[in-house]
Amino acid sequence: MSPPVSPSVRTPLLLALVLALLIGLPPFLDLGLQNALVNVLIAGLFALAFNLLVGQAGLLSFGHAAYFGIGAFATLHLMRAVEDGLAFPTPLLPLAGAAAGLAVGAVAGFFATLRSGVYFALVTLAIAELFHSLAPHWEGLFGGEAGLSSMRMPWGGLIFGSTLEVYYLALGWVTLSVWLLWAYTRTPFGRLTLALRDNEQRVRFLGYDAHATKVIVFAISAMFSGVAGALQAISNETANYSLFSAHVSAGVVLNTFVGGSTVFFGPALGAAAFTLFDHLVSDLTRSWQLYQGLIFVLVMLFAPGGIGGIVQHHLRHRRQLDWSRLAGPYALAGLGGALVAAGMVFMIESLSVLFGEGYAVLRRDAGGGHPPFEAFGAQWDPAGPLTWGLPLALFLAGLFLIARARRDIAALWESVRSAPAGRPAGRGPEASARSAPSGSPS
Amino acid sequence: MSASPPALELVGVAKSFGAIPVVRGVDLQIPAGERHAVIGPNGAGKSTLFNLVSGLFPLSGGDIRLRGRSIAGLPPHRINRSGLARSFQITNIFHRLSVFENLRIGVMARHGLRFGLFRPVARMRQVNEEARAILALVRLEARAEDLAGDLTYSEQRALEIGMTLTTGADVILLDEPTAGMSREETDRAVELIREVTAGKTLLMVEHDMSVVFSLCDRVSVLVYGEILATDTPERISANRAVQEAYLGEEPDESSGRDFGQDSGGEAAP
């Protein structure tokens, strides 16, 4: 697998560019996209905070929604106090989320880290479920089933009424938090965290209290998750118990692994990709979560290093790569991926029409037969050869192209691998052939 | 109280896994500065004894004293901080960290940087210099930046010994440091161990009698969880009871080697 979680060589330049875009672009975007970008920032920070635990300490939590949710509720309580006249600067509201996340994370972490592996994961899951089931009944704390609501109050000449203001508030906090999370990796404790992931027993035999170390890592991860939750509360001005749901916990796992947990910024990439995907696709189809799941499975199967792993792998070998020769096969693989995706989408959408309620009505009206259905602006016969032959043909053609491209790409990477490089070869996040964008739906 | 207490003292140390006694009352005194080997047939309880001394397993009976102070019942990290460090029979390193980083983690522990969160470790000169020094000591400078998991087997064994030294302990336990090594590798490892344990107290499990002869001041023979004899290597090899119990099984000095077959049965509860 990859070397210690740490940014690669070109990172500072890339980061400056990304930050400049994040600062400069949003005023020119429509409201929907601005909102989506706020969600990208929140999901990105949440994923990076989560990855401190899973990627760096090697502790897979299935219940991180708990600390995200706690951060959101703590912030809403503070916002309500501000509404009632407490003098607290609105831009500092996320401090409430950080403090709550840290405190709850320290307690929960103390118990969860008594066990490791599957048992650790199950305890974290149980803790999140505890909140999920208690919250609707604890009206005073969590506002019952309806949840808590509040308003952002103006502060220091800033109204905090527009999405853009919220965006920049979130950007500031996310930038600060990500910088702190990155700085963390370079401290002695950050290095110890990686050692803990590799070999907990040896950590103990070097004189470290492994349990105390894990509790602190857990609490810090929960603290930054709490900041992310706080930003969500500020953005939505409301929160209810569904923030504690397994859906939220699973979401951050998905984002993190699709982005790549072995690369520092990988989880943020995954969060950005999925959040934007949601924004773009959820209006088009009801099956968007199915597509998300498919992408996740494909990434885990063919590029377990995730998006970040692929990017890092290419950056590391950028000088040895003959891009002019790689471009062709990559384009071919991309086309193949698009064809596979098209075939899949056609089939899934057709099936979701055929098994949907609307078609059941149609069938009743047609007296039990199989009337044609509409999809992609055309009429299709459910028993017609074209209806199933077309997507199958697209799918197979795509697979064929990918198989061809994959061979070329593998050969080209093989030459990179055997070439004398600065660092020994074979240390990429995955086998070269796997890093091809094979089959990932576009 | 005339003489100072022994560096390491075992008093009636016993361990049972369930109803099965594995270590049955071991008494042993190792004065400061001595290099001491524990030998014995497979399943004699050597690794279990190490695991008891280093705190991996709790004792079933008896006491263990480090410079006169009991360490029985302490967790491994507390025992380590009291000045006793161990290596492992099965290489136990941080595979995905660089070789240098492996050593630096240990050095950080010596400097009490257990929860250091406010300064990059790269700027801590003392820590980095000490890690470099140990890197040089175990002759791995050329591989400093490579991942520990990419080292050859004998390099990993050297790193394993290096990591044992990092925390500054003066009582060192080495569990079969030369297991699985070729003749030359073994010779180099013996030189290395001699060098790095100078002035320290060493307790080692070793199968290779030539290593024991060239390195150790005294030898204890452990058979069925009991110490049969403790004496100089020369007298031990002349001891009739020892020959029958242990050395007799093996044809001669050169083949007194045993490629780590010892792991069966006694390491895991």
Interface residues (C-beta under 8 A of the other chain):
Chain A: M1 S2 P3 P4 A183 Y184 R186 T187 P188 F189 G190 R191 L192 L194 A195 R197 D198 N199 Q201 R202 V203 R204 F205 L206 G207 Y208 D209 A210 A212 T213 I216 P424 R427
Chain B: S54 P75 P76 H77 N80 R81 A85 R86 F88 N92 I93 F94 H95 R96 L97 S98 E101 N102 R104 I105 G106 M108 A109 R110 L113 R114 F115 G116 L117 F118 R119 P120 V121 A122 M124 V127 D146 L147 D150 M163 T166 T167
